[in-house]
Amino acid sequence: MRASGVTPPTDHSGHSSRTGPAALSGLEGRITALVGRGLTNRQIARELGVSEKTVENNLTQVFAKTGCRSRLDLALAVMEGRLAAFVPRS
């Protein structure tokens, strides 16, 4: 994953997860997709009917799970399809 620009998630001790990447929740996935479309936190909150704080909290979790370090990094990862391992399987 590092070669693709997305670092593998780590546990609280800093070690890589042995079970693979943590899947994004439904809300995290929707927020991630909207970040990929270039929406602001305020626009995302309106679109999903949640508070801006909820969007911020979920983005913090998305950054932790994906290893993305910024909104731009996350948006690029979405557009380039680098987050497939994090999308929940149906």
Secondary structure, 3 states (H helix, E strand, C coil): CHHHCCCCCECCCCCECCCCCCCCCHHHHHHHHHHHCCCCHHHHHHHHCCCHHHHHHHHHHHHHHHCCCCHHHHHHHHHHCCCHHHCCCC
